[in-house]
Amino acid sequence: MDLVTNSSNGTLFSLDYFPIDSFGVVGYVFRILSMIDWSNQFTTGGITLAILGTFLATLKMILNYIVEAIKRDWIITAEFSSENETFSWLMAYLADHPSSRTSTRFSVVSDITRPGDRRSESELLEASATGFGTELLPQVYYLPNPGDHIIRYRKHFLYLNRHRLPISPEDWGGQPKEVISISAFGSRSIIEQLVTECQKKWIETEKGRTVIYSADQYGGWRRMRSRPIRPLSTIVLDRGVKNLIVRDAIEFLKSEKWYGDRGIPYRRGYLFHGYPGTGKTSIIAALAGHLRFNIYVISLSNRALTDDNLVELMSLTPPHCILLLEDVDVAFKTREKESEDKSKGASGGGSDSTSRSLTFSGLLNAIDGVAAQEGRILCMTTNHIDRLDPALIRPGRIDVRVLFDRASKWQSRQLFRNFFSPASTPDLEKEPELLTREELYSLAEEFASRIPEREYSMAELQVFLMSHKYSPRLAVKNIDGLLEVRLRAKTPDPASEEHNSEERYDKNTNSSVA
Ligand SMILES: Nc1ncnc2c1ncn2[C@@H]1O[C@H](COP(=O)(O)OP(=O)(O)OP(=O)(O)O)[C@@H](O)[C@H]1O
């Protein structure tokens, strides 16, 4: 038998009163309690604290459980990731939300998460009063900063959390990935209404604009910017060429069934090649605007691009879009050269192409493999068609080839007319010279007669005209200054080796449909 002495009165307790076997843990607890000296205030204080602590911990556990259960069953949360376009919709919405203007913690951004709309007249006046160069000031947006926020939407309070994810080593040079989560109590429909409103607002602000998407570092598409639709009338190509391109694209878009009936893959490829600054990129932008398509740009010289990545990007393009492949001549010289480089690399030469993860065959496969999107228009641009592998531009991959040459007299005249026509005159403080239509046409004629045929690119002529934007008469008078434009822009000397290869274009046909 165990005997324990109660120190206060010396009474002896027998532990056999609380046998462990018959009462289990409870019995054991009672046995311990019976051993405690209850008259000692340190002991009782400690025990009270322990009991209180246990009680509070249990209460916390129960509360956590209830909160989790409410969160699970009653709190509806939607996440918007910066990898997805919905993020831009939400950001644009939040930028206009009253809470973004009154919040005490906010981020200030001036970037492209929404179209760069013009500042209002009063804002510009206010800015000019502060002494800044108004036209240089970009639009700024106030957005909830990373952290927790409560916003009000249609009489509901929504909880908003914005946080940035840690940057992984693969995310080179990109923006940090972000997630915004929005929670509502009880009703999923309020979040759906919010999403629909953001989407409508976005569509509204994008109306009349062409959106440009670019491949991002996560292997998906990222909206880069949007710009006002470029009217086709602002593009001046050799007579008939513009119509040929536009009509061909429209005809293609109307012929889905025709392609299907004949088992021909429903895709169309265009190659725009020729001298720099002659309108290759501009016609793509104008064509996209005319068709109400967006442009998806892949730069093949992007070293992070892999074969798989390219296939994935191609399959992610929407059916009605223009897919623009840039730098085709820079990315690949010829397959022969590539394999030559490879063999050099294998023998320790450390070639460029062995370190590339995009291969020529990968590119061909992506262009017309099974994953390639039906209905899309593929455009490639190059200054050096002679450097392209014939397989890349064979009919089927490229259906229409157009040479963009330096300006003809006809183009110079049209450009002059477009540039100084009253409708296209920019709304600037300084009034341009007022001309009658006859005067304008006669000046345009004189301008064209003094511009040597196929000597200057349209970009060069445009830069020259811009330096006389208020005075068409002076532009004609100062034509000799055109040479200065060329020197200022440091355009390569046409006599150089590079441009000798271009001469071949001059002697060939102007444009052709393969
Ligand atoms: N045919 C044209 N009609 C109207 N504007 C033109 C034309 N060609 C060039 N421009 C003007 O010149 C500038 C450069 O044109 P663009 O970028 O389209 O040339 P590009 O041929 O794509 O040049 P690069 O081969 O160097 O990419 C633009 O501002 C554009 O407005």
The ligand as an SDF file (V2000), in Angstrom:
LIG
                    3D

 31 33  0  0  0  0  0  0  0  0999 V2000
    3.4420   52.0510  -96.4390 N   0  0  0  0  0  0  0  0  0  0  0  0
    3.2930   52.8820  -95.3920 C   0  0  0  0  0  0  0  0  0  0  0  0
    2.1890   53.6420  -95.2760 N   0  0  0  0  0  0  0  0  0  0  0  0
    2.0410   54.4750  -94.2370 C   0  0  0  0  0  0  0  0  0  0  0  0
    2.9550   54.6190  -93.2610 N   0  0  0  0  0  0  0  0  0  0  0  0
    4.0600   53.8790  -93.3240 C   0  0  0  0  0  0  0  0  0  0  0  0
    4.2920   52.9840  -94.4040 C   0  0  0  0  0  0  0  0  0  0  0  0
    5.4800   52.3990  -94.2280 N   0  0  0  0  0  0  0  0  0  0  0  0
    5.9810   52.8790  -93.0840 C   0  0  0  0  0  0  0  0  0  0  0  0
    5.1390   53.7790  -92.5370 N   0  0  0  0  0  0  0  0  0  0  0  0
    5.3600   54.4840  -91.2740 C   0  0  0  0  0  0  0  0  0  0  0  0
    6.7160   54.2740  -90.8910 O   0  0  0  0  0  0  0  0  0  0  0  0
    6.8130   53.7860  -89.5660 C   0  0  0  0  0  0  0  0  0  0  0  0
    7.4750   52.3940  -89.5430 C   0  0  0  0  0  0  0  0  0  0  0  0
    6.6550   51.5040  -90.2660 O   0  0  0  0  0  0  0  0  0  0  0  0
    6.6160   49.9350  -89.9820 P   0  0  0  0  0  0  0  0  0  0  0  0
    7.0020   49.6480  -88.5790 O   0  0  0  0  0  0  0  0  0  0  0  0
    5.3050   49.4240  -90.4370 O   0  0  0  0  0  0  0  0  0  0  0  0
    7.7590   49.4370  -90.9320 O   0  0  0  0  0  0  0  0  0  0  0  0
    8.3250   47.9640  -91.1180 P   0  0  0  0  0  0  0  0  0  0  0  0
    8.3620   47.6940  -92.5700 O   0  0  0  0  0  0  0  0  0  0  0  0
    7.5630   47.0130  -90.2820 O   0  0  0  0  0  0  0  0  0  0  0  0
    9.8010   48.1550  -90.5680 O   0  0  0  0  0  0  0  0  0  0  0  0
   10.8150   47.0380  -90.0040 P   0  0  0  0  0  0  0  0  0  0  0  0
   11.0910   46.0950  -91.1110 O   0  0  0  0  0  0  0  0  0  0  0  0
   11.9970   47.8340  -89.6120 O   0  0  0  0  0  0  0  0  0  0  0  0
   10.1040   46.3930  -88.8530 O   0  0  0  0  0  0  0  0  0  0  0  0
    5.4210   53.7920  -89.0090 C   0  0  0  0  0  0  0  0  0  0  0  0
    5.2650   54.9180  -88.2030 O   0  0  0  0  0  0  0  0  0  0  0  0
    4.4960   53.8870  -90.1920 C   0  0  0  0  0  0  0  0  0  0  0  0
    3.4150   54.7150  -89.9040 O   0  0  0  0  0  0  0  0  0  0  0  0
  1  2  1  0
  2  3  1  0
  2  7  2  0
  3  4  2  0
  4  5  1  0
  5  6  2  0
  6  7  1  0
  6 10  1  0
  7  8  1  0
  8  9  2  0
  9 10  1  0
 10 11  1  0
 11 12  1  0
 11 30  1  0
 12 13  1  0
 13 14  1  0
 13 28  1  0
 14 15  1  0
 15 16  1  0
 16 17  2  0
 16 18  1  0
 16 19  1  0
 19 20  1  0
 20 21  2  0
 20 22  1  0
 20 23  1  0
 23 24  1  0
 24 25  2  0
 24 26  1  0
 24 27  1  0
 28 29  1  0
 28 30  1  0
 30 31  1  0
M  END
$$$$
